[in-house]
Amino acid sequence: MKSESVSSESKLRFGLPKGSLQDATIEKMAKAGFNIQVSSRSYVPYVDDDHLEVRLIRAQEISRYVDLGYLDCGITGLDWIVENGSNVHEVGEFLFSKATRQPARWVLAVPEASSVRSAADLQGKRIATEVVNLTQQYLQKHGVKAHVEFSWGATEVKAHELVDAIVEITETGSSLRANKLRIVDTLLVSTPRLIANHNAWKDPWKREKIETLALLLKGALEAETKVGLKMNIAQKNLQSLLQSLPALRNPTISSLSLEGWVAVETIIDEHVVREIIPRLKAAGAEGIIEYPLNKVVY
């Protein structure tokens, strides 16, 4: 069933993470074509799509509400899906975060002077963390018995006075190092995921809408690391250009009104632009233009 035949009352209930990932997620949604406006007085933001009902909910809770069917789909981290033991359909993975494009890691950390060097050294110790279930699963896997307590915040500070170890989330490890903590092990590598309720995924209209969201979000994320390049070059130099520059092996080539010249257009990784433009110029390219991209859909 196509969306054109669906009643105008059809809605997809979509949960977005409130908190540290909120701004990054809304930015990505805007690049995907969905403009969301958030009010400080409401967890129901405006979105310029009549078929979407967006709810801002803490990332820790989204997978539970998707599992229960209160939300049709949502974006949350793999860590909270695992921590909550949620039974949901994973639609796609999205490599973005509040600070970097690196995945977040839940790590076991101890003070630099601690004698703890491995999971085995945690026997009988006290551990503070926000991911109690994940930590208990880790201990069980290693056959270790330790006391795990929920941390309401300031977990890194507790490691020096109140507990023997912590399990904390990090992207770069800089905050842990700043607090004179040493990483012992990684429990889980987590990235944001688009997840769907199983019943919503079975509904033809909702599945089509969710798949459209996934397609546009992936296209927006893909575009962040790439740029478009346009240039003109004499036809006689085209083959040598393509042979010497592998990044241009599948460009769009079109004839110019000036006889013997062609226009070349391609997409390349942004980080190689500074290396490739001088080579393009040396190969005879003229009128080189670099431009940003909104979406790249393969």
C-alpha angles and dihedrals in degrees: 000000000000124000092245090071095049120105116259086241092067111119136183113211105218125186120209123189116260116209130026095005095042100094094042092049094048090048090053091047089053091052088050088056102262113115112204125189118197126206120205088221098055140047089207106083126193117256126184093233118089091204095057127081107190123199125188108219132160111273089235090065105036097087091053093053091046090049091050092047097243085118125036092209142344148174118252140137125279086236093066093044088056095040092052094041088229120184101217139137113255109220101177149335122243121198103213134107142172094271113013142003089252118111117253118249130206104215138183107236135180136178113285092249095048120123091221108112102155143011090271090064090063093075108134093358129130119244128189121204146138091231101064097161094047090050093048090050089052092051092047090051089056095041093243128142116210138146113259118194129186114250119214092196145303086069094158091058092052092061092075099048117007108036139024096235143358136214106217139165121248140165103190103008091235095122092051092050090048088056091049094249127146124215112233101176144345116243100183140358108216135192130174114273133195105227133184137201109252094236092047089051090055091053107093097216096044092046091052090050093048092048089051090053090050093048094050094043092051090048091052093049092046090053093056093074098041140065136195122243128200126184144153123234138171112263091235090061097044100092095048088049092053093045095050095044112052091183088069098051093115106035129147108253124192134172122254126218087247105085115243095021132102136191117233124199128180146150121241139169110279095228093064095052095092089055099041102047095065089049091050090052092048090051090058102265118151135189093027112189126187117197136176123248131223098196138004112195119183 
